[in-house]
Amino acid sequence: RFRKLGHTAAVTLRLTKYFAEFDGINLAGFIHFRMRDILRLWERCVLSAADELMLKYEYMELMGVLAAFVQLQPARVQEVRVILNPDGSCTLTDGANSRIDYGACAGEGLVGALVNLAPARVTVYDLSGGRSAVLADILIRVFEDRIRVSR
């Protein structure tokens, strides 16, 4: 992540200038006093990475609670088929040939619709070529024993 920000050149330049004047380095002092702004960037990168991990963990925990809720719900619809398309769209159909097309298949909207439909079975056809793998994994986590995924 630090390399993505493009600050490696600034660190290299500062170290080169320092070594031109001095033949040794106290690394802790150098970082603390001469590279305070770089140290702050490193801290922000670490905090951002920790926040991202915590958010993913909490989201997966929420999906576990939602899975427990889905298991307690009685089935309202026999079967729902979900087609995940390569362009990011998806289509939901049921046994009565009702159809819902989503232009942009966001996980929250699709999961919410499926939870409200409360299907006895969910069949997912993942035609996205791996682009919707995260969404498919979320559906598997939420609908556990009610789902079948074809890739």
C-alpha positions in Angstrom: 0.0 0.0 0.0 2.9 2.4 0.8 4.3 1.8 -2.7 0.9 2.6 -4.2 1.1 6.0 -2.6 4.3 6.7 -4.5 6.4 7.7 -1.5 9.3 5.3 -1.9 11.1 7.8 -4.0 10.9 10.4 -1.2 12.3 7.9 1.3 15.2 7.0 -1.1 16.0 10.7 -1.7 16.1 11.5 2.0 18.3 8.6 2.8 20.7 9.4 0.0 21.0 13.0 1.2 21.6 11.9 4.8 24.3 9.4 3.7 26.0 12.2 1.7 26.5 14.1 5.0 27.0 11.2 7.5 28.6 7.8 7.3 26.3 6.1 9.9 22.7 6.1 10.8 20.6 5.8 14.0 17.6 4.4 12.2 15.1 5.1 15.1 16.2 8.7 15.4 16.3 9.2 11.7 12.8 8.0 11.2 11.5 9.8 14.3 13.0 13.2 13.6 13.8 13.5 9.9 11.0 11.4 8.4 8.1 12.3 10.6 5.7 12.8 7.7 6.7 9.4 6.2 6.2 7.8 9.6 2.7 9.3 9.7 1.9 7.9 6.3 3.1 4.4 7.5 0.8 4.8 10.5 -2.1 5.7 8.3 -1.5 2.7 6.0 -1.3 0.3 9.0 -4.5 1.8 10.5 -6.3 1.6 7.2 -5.3 -2.0 6.7 -6.5 -2.8 10.2 -9.8 -1.1 9.6 -10.3 -3.0 6.4 -9.7 -6.3 8.1 -12.0 -5.4 10.9 -14.7 -4.4 8.5 -14.4 -7.7 6.6 -14.5 -9.7 9.8 -17.6 -7.8 11.1 -19.3 -8.2 7.7 -18.7 -12.0 7.7 -20.0 -12.1 11.3 -23.2 -10.3 10.1 -23.6 -12.8 7.3 -23.4 -15.6 9.9 -26.2 -14.0 11.9 -28.2 -13.6 8.7 -27.6 -17.3 7.8 -29.1 -18.3 11.2 -32.2 -16.1 10.5 -32.6 -17.7 7.0 -32.5 -21.2 8.6 -35.3 -20.2 11.0 -37.6 -18.8 8.2 -40.2 -21.1 6.6 -39.9 -21.3 2.8 -42.2 -19.0 0.9 -41.0 -19.9 -2.6 -40.0 -23.4 -3.8 -37.0 -22.4 -5.9 -35.2 -19.3 -7.1 -32.5 -19.3 -9.8 -29.8 -16.6 -9.9 -27.7 -15.9 -12.9 -24.6 -13.9 -12.3 -23.6 -12.4 -15.7 -20.0 -11.4 -16.8 -21.0 -7.7 -17.1 -21.9 -7.5 -13.3 -25.6 -7.7 -13.8 -27.8 -10.6 -12.6 -31.2 -12.1 -13.1 -33.5 -13.8 -10.6 -36.2 -16.2 -11.7 -38.6 -18.4 -9.8 -40.8 -21.4 -10.6 -43.7 -19.2 -11.8 -41.3 -17.6 -14.3 -41.2 -14.3 -12.5 -38.1 -12.4 -13.5 -36.1 -9.6 -11.9 -33.1 -8.1 -13.7 -30.5 -6.2 -11.8 -28.2 -3.9 -13.9 -25.6 -3.8 -11.2 -25.8 -6.8 -9.0 -24.8 -5.5 -5.5 -24.5 -8.1 -2.8 -26.8 -6.2 -0.3 -29.7 -5.9 -2.8 -29.5 -9.5 -4.0 -29.1 -11.0 -0.6 -32.0 -8.8 0.8 -34.3 -9.9 -2.1 -33.5 -13.6 -1.5 -34.0 -13.3 2.2 -37.4 -11.7 1.6 -38.4 -14.4 -0.9 -37.3 -17.1 1.6 -36.7 -19.8 -1.0 -36.5 -23.5 -0.1 -33.7 -23.8 -2.8 -31.4 -21.3 -4.4 -29.6 -22.3 -7.6 -26.8 -19.9 -8.7 -25.4 -20.0 -12.2 -22.1 -18.1 -12.0 -21.3 -17.1 -15.6 -19.2 -14.1 -14.5 -15.8 -15.9 -15.0 -14.8 -15.3 -11.3 -15.8 -11.6 -11.2 -18.7 -12.4 -8.9 -16.9 -15.0 -6.7 -17.2 -12.8 -3.6 -21.0 -12.5 -4.1 -21.3 -16.3 -4.7 -19.3 -17.0 -1.5 -21.6 -14.6 0.5 -24.7 -16.4 -0.9 -23.2 -19.8 0.0 -22.6 -18.5 3.5 -26.1 -17.1 4.0 -28.1 -19.9 2.4 -25.8 -22.8 3.5 -27.8 -26.0 2.9 -30.4 -24.4 0.6 -28.0 -23.4 -2.2 -26.4 -25.0 -5.2 -23.8 -23.1 -7.2 -22.7 -23.9 -10.8 -19.6 -22.3 -12.1 
